Amino acid sequence: MAETTTAPGEPGQVPAHRDLSEVPLAPPSANNGLMAVFQRRYLLRLLVRREINARYQGSFLGLLWSYINPLAQFFVYWAVIGGILQLHKQVENFPIHMFAGLVIVHFFTETFSAGTRSIVRNKSIVVKMPLPREMFPVATMLVSLYHVIPQIIILTLACLAYGWTPDPTGMAAMLIAIVMIMTIGTAVALVFSVANVFFRDFGNVVQVLLMFVRFGVPMIYPYSMVDDRFGELAKFYLLNPLADAVLLFQRAFWVGTTSDPEHTIQTDLPPNLLLIGLAACVAGMVMLVIAQVVFSRLENKIPERL
């Protein structure tokens, strides 16, 4: 008796047999997008914990390296930059001024660098598990945020030693700076992580870009020097959101350690700094949306490129 087939979808009928060899291979799929990442918070926590454990696996000091690394950077900058250029004579409490900038800059550089490598480094998971691939750059941002906490603790203790007292405006400035780096750092990590899948050169491009970051923000020099040198053109300097984030962090910590905080705000910080920071946060959100669109357009090609 001949086997009859009917078109798939007719009620009560079984679709015709199809040779599996004719079915094209497809990678595991999942509902993608940043919203899907936070809907899978359990997986995100596991991935963050895995990243942290992998970083300190086999390490004798473990989490203490989160304190040692920023302190080592601080002493290098303080000894070389402060000592040779004698900036500690031009900037009151120069170590606090510099370390406040170093904390927020390190947050961005670690997010950008690790986020760019995140998909390639986790390629065995990416091609096998149906989870949003945005989860890997987001996880690296959260790991970087986790490492910011010890640095803020060190910074706070140092500020207290200088007689610092926190104020509401300063704490708002700190939160704005952190949100700004979270959004902008995640945005650039999303774009560069998928670009690094197609061309591994982007990993080296990031390292080159990061060399310019520390000199493009008022960390080892005060903003007043920029204002004095460029005058009205200094407003273009503030278009750099990283510079705004550093200034906000200095407003939160360094300003309160100076002998005359009000005078420091007027002479060493730009006017309307908090409004500038909020505008930069909005710009960061826009960048994040654009980065999500770019990532979504390219992510289906990630498995075959890996």
Number of C-alpha atoms within 10 A of each C-alpha: 3 4 5 7 11 11 10 11 9 9 8 7 11 13 12 12 7 8 7 8 7 7 8 6 8 10 15 12 14 12 12 18 18 16 11 16 21 15 11 13 12 11 15 18 14 12 18 22 14 13 18 18 14 11 12 15 10 9 12 9 10 13 15 12 15 17 17 14 11 20 16 11 14 19 14 13 19 21 14 12 16 21 13 11 13 14 18 19 11 13 19 17 18 22 22 25 27 25 30 27 25 24 23 27 22 20 23 27 21 19 28 29 23 22 30 30 23 28 25 21 14 13 14 12 13 20 18 12 13 14 21 20 30 25 25 29 28 27 26 27 27 20 21 23 20 15 21 19 14 19 24 17 12 16 20 19 13 17 23 15 10 16 12 17 14 15 13 9 12 21 16 15 25 23 14 22 26 20 18 26 25 23 23 26 27 30 26 21 30 30 21 28 28 27 21 20 26 17 12 15 11 18 20 13 13 18 13 11 10 18 11 10 15 17 12 15 24 24 25 24 21 20 21 19 14 16 18 10 11 13 11 9 11 17 13 9 17 20 12 13 22 26 24 26 33 27 33 30 28 26 27 24 30 29 28 23 22 21 13 10 15 11 12 17 15 11 13 20 20 18 11 8 18 22 12 18 24 17 14 26 23 15 16 23 19 15 18 23 15 15 20 19 14 15 22 17 10 14 16 14 14 19 16 11 10 14
